[in-house]
Amino acid sequence: MCGIFGYLGKRDNALELVIKGLQKLEYRGYDSWGVTTDLNGELFCKKKVGKISEANLDDFTDKKATIAMGHTRWATHGGVTDANAHPHFDPDRQISVVHNGIIENFQEIKDELGAENFVSETDTEVIAHLIAKYRKNHPFKEAVLKAVQRFEGRFAIVVLNVGENYLIAARRGSPLIVGIGEDEYFLASDIPAFLEYTQNVNYLDDNEMVIVDGGVEFLNLETGEPIKKRLVNIDWKAESAEKGEFDHFMLKEIMEQKDTILRAINQEEDDIMHIAQQIKNSRGCFLSGCGTAGKVCMAGEYFFSMIANRHVNFAPSSEFPIYHHFLRPESLLIVISQSGETADVLEAMEVAKSKGAKVLSLVNVEGSTIARQSDFSIHIKAGPEKAVASTKAATSQMALMLLIATAMRGELQEGRRVLADVGSKINDMLNPRFLTYIKTVAEQLKDHENAYIIGKAENYPMALEAAIKIQEVSYIHAEGFAAGELKHGPIALIAKGTPCISLVANDEVRQDVINNTMELKARGAHIIGISPEKHDVFDEWIKVPDVGVASPLVNIVPIQLLAYYLAVQRGLDPDMPRNLAKSVTVK
Ligand code: M6R
């Protein structure tokens, strides 16, 4: 939610660099953008509604500066307008601020400072005004510290003051990473923004502040005391965060599933066994995540039940705090997250920890807040995922859950073999002919208002996930149902030609799902069957490999593609769906 990028260093094209960095972060927010610098003692700023990918770099080439910062916005307080775009300033336009998150007590501070002096509707502007107030009697660093100490809520901010050649950043609840290059420093809300310059990073933790000048100095936000940080080397390659030959990140990331599953299962045996043992030892094990990661958790619930004979409870992270009555020190919470920064997940973790429970996590972004705040964390190794729609991270997370379930049953090696086979079958499936066929199925669906997806058992969560994929990128109203639930209400929605996707695995519930599909067909539905075997009830048949209990991993892939082509055919940008951002760092 919102991209932040700051630069200070040896290059004199800091503004261009910030714009390019922000373009790499656009998936975090694309309502508006803005950049600022100190141009020979004068504040320069450009901010605008729209996508930063459309910014013209030529407009900035003559503006030489070695310090700059900028922001891509996902609006929370105040509409999408130029005035509400970041950076925001103090009344004298000396101090500029970019911000991700929410300052919950902004109204109280705004009233105290005189609401008439504000030019935007944002909560962010109070940051600059309050720092300016303290700046009158304090050095800049102290003024920032004093101001930040008053803010309530979750935030990441970067501040620049004209005439003082350094950037100050602070974090509570929203991600901020410091990239350490050779005589240059980067501040960003996500690593891909500066990956081409350095792979060495310091993660800012909650309640920490960093002063970036000719070096980096970390302070505790509450006490102002200096703190030592560990430098971490990131193993992502810069190219892995680029689109390469693909038109969109979403397609690139779907295609990467040819090998991400294999990478996901390539884990230390001890780590997998450790998690398996923790689940066995726990009394009350919960799985939690949001959106797609939540649907992965639901699939995990089925895997643990079917493979390891173990009941694990799923709760979406936003609902998890309600379960606090059931948590105790012997409980275990397993959280799943691509970004490792989702606010609802972090809150679920806090609740679990407050009851003494242990927290394990499966995350894609190494060193992310969720990874660092877990008692034990596994990195799913899917590589940067930049499209808002989660694809490769989801299948990697499911692969790991399945692997853990097989390990609990004492069959880890067999689990690896099955999943390696899934990886190679997905590789075969993602061939040009398959893609062309999905495109033609998308043609049939693209002008419809509604689509429904059914699945049973481990494919019920995939019906729900399919709906998320279609909704978020194509804006077609899509809903997933447990196949058997249809006749209890949803079947009333079916009319002649209504597109219905049926997930029919080759398993013990196959006949049930076929029967439910026939019920749909009898009401006039147009049936798209996703199945290893053809059936007369299907109007269109998307053939997927038969991979037994791992069927959710292969069934979701054609739907990811379908959602992608639906978006493209409807003239939408699948990488940046309206109203959404890649990582949801607000509650
Ligand atoms: O980064 P996370 O996995 O924690 O994100 C969770 C959800 O916000 C995310 O899966 C979201 O639902 C995606 N847009 C779905 O494609």
Residues whose N, C-alpha, C, O or C-beta is under 5 A from the ligand:
A	BS01	M6R	C290 G291 T292 A293 I336 S337 Q338 S339 G340 T342 V388 A389 S390 K582 V584
